[in-house]
Amino acid sequence: MGEPSRELEPPKALLKITRFIDTYIGEWSGRVFMLLIFPLIGGLTYEVFARYLFNAPTIWAYEFAYMVYGSHFMLGACYCLKNGGHIRTDLLYDMFSVRWQGRVDFTLYLFFFFPGMIYFFAAGWVEALHSLSIMELSEQSPWQPLLFPFKAVVPVAAMLLLIQGVSELLKSAYAGLRGKWL
């Protein structure tokens, strides 16, 4: 009698690529960018004390908050994608087999996710470079911070999402072909 049949194991290269991206891009970017919450808390706490205890509200606090929170939100999107936290319409999807879920995900990543992220990267890159070239300043407060670091968040976030998207695409392809998730 022959050996009992074993399920085919995923190719080692596929596992290495997806684990590298998931760990060093998805997970670590989330851990690093989560630290943006601390300056946000500090700035908002300062504003609350200045406004309500000393009756001396600041003009710059709103601008600081939206820049830090916007950066936190955008840069955390890669971590969210890695952990399956983005919105999905599960009405029909949950009824599909793993094989069909993988095929649907693969198709959506290929035809919607990647073109959208490439557009966001390109448009964000052009906008950030333009902002840098003219040394654009915010005109919403006397603080007048440079805007290019804030605008550079869009292409950085898009690049992180593109890299994490490669891992998700590979995992979807594997599920579509083999009927199980990596």
QUIJO-V643733 format. One record per residue. PSI is psi in degrees with one decimal (* if undefined). OMEGA is omega in degrees with one decimal (999 if undefined). D_LAST is the distance of its C-alpha to the last C-alpha in Angstrom with 2 decimals. Layout:
BEGIN
psi->{PSI | PSI}
omega->{OMEGA | OMEGA}
d_last->{D_LAST | D_LAST}
END
This chain:
BEGIN
psi->{146.1 | 175.0 | 149.1 | 141.7 | 132.1 | 148.7 | 145.5 | 131.1 | 151.6 | 146.8 | 138.7 | -37.6 | -40.6 | -45.2 | -42.0 | -45.5 | -51.0 | -39.2 | -38.4 | -50.1 | -47.3 | -40.8 | -53.7 | -19.7 | -62.1 | -53.8 | -49.8 | -33.7 | -39.5 | -41.2 | -37.4 | -48.9 | -16.0 | -21.9 | -15.0 | -16.9 | -28.6 | -46.4 | -32.1 | -47.2 | -43.4 | -46.0 | -42.2 | -36.9 | -44.0 | -45.3 | -41.8 | -46.4 | -44.8 | -40.6 | -47.6 | -27.1 | -36.7 | 1.1 | 41.5 | 70.6 | 153.4 | 152.9 | -30.2 | -16.0 | -41.8 | -46.6 | -44.6 | -45.4 | -45.1 | -31.4 | -45.5 | -43.0 | -41.4 | -42.1 | -43.8 | -45.4 | -49.2 | -45.2 | -18.2 | -6.2 | -33.9 | -44.9 | -41.7 | -42.5 | -43.8 | -36.2 | 10.4 | 30.9 | -1.9 | 159.1 | 137.6 | 139.1 | 103.8 | 5.7 | -50.5 | -31.6 | -42.5 | -21.1 | -13.4 | 154.3 | 163.4 | -38.8 | -45.6 | -34.8 | -44.0 | -41.7 | -41.9 | -48.6 | -45.1 | -47.5 | -45.1 | -39.9 | -46.1 | -43.4 | -17.5 | -51.5 | -56.1 | -46.0 | -40.0 | -44.7 | -35.6 | -41.1 | -48.0 | -39.9 | -50.7 | -48.1 | -41.3 | -38.4 | -46.5 | -44.7 | -42.4 | -42.4 | -40.0 | -44.7 | -40.6 | -42.2 | -31.4 | 4.2 | 52.9 | 133.2 | 149.3 | 143.1 | 18.0 | -18.0 | 164.4 | -17.9 | -41.7 | 63.3 | 156.8 | 139.8 | -17.7 | -33.7 | -37.9 | -42.5 | -26.0 | -15.3 | -35.3 | -53.0 | -31.2 | -47.0 | -41.2 | -39.8 | -43.2 | -42.2 | -38.0 | -43.8 | -46.5 | -33.6 | -32.8 | -44.5 | -44.8 | -38.0 | -44.7 | -41.2 | -37.7 | -42.5 | -43.3 | -45.8 | -38.7 | -32.3 | -40.5 | -14.3 | 17.9 | 152.0 | 148.5 | *}
omega->{-180.0 | 177.0 | 174.6 | -177.8 | 176.1 | 173.9 | 177.4 | 177.2 | 177.8 | 177.2 | -177.7 | 179.5 | 178.4 | 178.3 | -179.8 | -178.5 | -176.5 | 179.0 | 177.4 | -179.4 | -178.5 | -176.7 | -170.1 | 176.5 | -175.6 | -175.4 | -175.5 | 176.2 | 176.9 | 179.6 | 179.8 | -174.4 | 174.8 | -179.7 | 176.3 | 179.5 | -177.4 | 174.3 | 177.5 | 177.6 | 179.7 | -179.8 | 179.8 | 176.9 | 177.0 | -179.1 | 179.5 | 178.9 | -179.1 | -176.3 | -170.1 | 178.7 | -174.6 | -178.8 | -178.9 | -178.9 | 179.5 | 178.5 | -173.0 | -173.0 | 179.0 | -179.2 | 177.6 | -177.1 | -177.8 | 178.2 | -178.7 | 179.9 | 177.7 | 178.0 | 179.0 | -179.3 | -176.8 | -175.6 | 177.0 | -176.4 | 179.1 | 177.8 | 179.5 | 178.1 | -179.4 | -176.9 | 176.4 | -175.8 | 179.7 | -176.6 | 177.0 | 175.7 | -172.4 | -175.7 | 179.1 | -173.8 | -178.2 | 179.2 | -179.9 | 172.3 | 178.3 | 179.4 | 179.8 | 175.5 | 178.0 | 179.5 | 177.7 | 179.5 | -180.0 | -179.3 | -178.8 | 176.1 | -174.9 | -171.7 | -179.2 | -175.8 | -175.8 | 176.7 | 178.5 | -179.6 | 177.0 | 176.5 | 179.5 | 178.4 | -177.0 | -179.1 | 178.3 | 178.6 | 179.6 | -178.9 | 179.8 | 178.2 | 177.3 | 178.9 | 177.8 | -176.1 | 179.6 | -177.6 | -175.4 | 177.7 | 173.6 | 179.0 | -178.1 | -179.2 | 177.0 | 179.3 | 178.7 | 177.7 | 172.2 | -177.2 | -175.2 | 176.5 | 178.4 | 179.6 | 178.2 | 178.2 | -177.5 | 179.4 | 177.3 | 178.7 | 179.0 | 179.0 | 177.2 | 178.5 | 177.3 | -179.9 | 178.4 | 177.7 | 176.1 | 178.1 | -179.5 | 177.9 | 179.1 | 178.8 | 177.8 | 178.5 | 179.2 | 179.5 | 179.3 | -179.3 | -172.2 | 178.5 | 173.6 | -178.4 | 175.0 | 999}
d_last->{31.02 | 27.82 | 24.77 | 22.53 | 19.74 | 16.36 | 13.20 | 12.20 | 9.88 | 7.74 | 10.53 | 11.46 | 12.54 | 9.33 | 7.84 | 11.32 | 11.68 | 8.83 | 9.72 | 13.32 | 13.38 | 11.72 | 14.12 | 17.19 | 17.38 | 15.75 | 16.56 | 19.77 | 21.22 | 20.97 | 22.70 | 25.34 | 26.13 | 26.34 | 29.50 | 31.20 | 31.82 | 34.50 | 36.81 | 36.38 | 37.49 | 40.27 | 41.59 | 41.59 | 43.18 | 45.83 | 46.56 | 46.95 | 49.35 | 51.24 | 51.60 | 52.45 | 54.07 | 55.94 | 56.30 | 55.12 | 52.08 | 50.40 | 49.75 | 46.83 | 44.60 | 43.26 | 42.49 | 40.80 | 38.72 | 37.46 | 36.62 | 34.71 | 33.01 | 32.15 | 30.66 | 28.73 | 27.37 | 26.48 | 25.02 | 22.86 | 21.16 | 18.44 | 17.59 | 17.78 | 15.39 | 12.75 | 13.33 | 13.61 | 17.36 | 18.77 | 20.70 | 19.34 | 21.63 | 20.02 | 23.07 | 21.75 | 18.04 | 17.47 | 19.37 | 17.14 | 14.81 | 11.05 | 12.04 | 14.75 | 12.96 | 10.72 | 14.07 | 15.92 | 13.73 | 13.83 | 17.56 | 18.30 | 16.71 | 18.59 | 21.86 | 22.26 | 20.15 | 20.80 | 24.46 | 25.09 | 23.70 | 25.61 | 28.68 | 28.36 | 27.98 | 30.99 | 33.16 | 32.39 | 33.14 | 36.44 | 37.40 | 36.67 | 38.62 | 41.47 | 41.59 | 41.73 | 44.37 | 46.71 | 45.83 | 45.31 | 46.28 | 45.64 | 48.81 | 47.90 | 49.40 | 51.80 | 48.91 | 47.86 | 44.65 | 43.29 | 40.74 | 38.81 | 36.52 | 35.65 | 35.26 | 33.09 | 30.44 | 29.52 | 28.59 | 26.89 | 24.72 | 24.07 | 23.10 | 20.64 | 19.15 | 19.11 | 17.24 | 14.61 | 14.62 | 13.72 | 10.38 | 9.95 | 11.42 | 9.22 | 5.99 | 8.65 | 10.03 | 7.27 | 7.27 | 10.99 | 11.53 | 9.76 | 9.88 | 6.65 | 3.78 | 0.00}
END
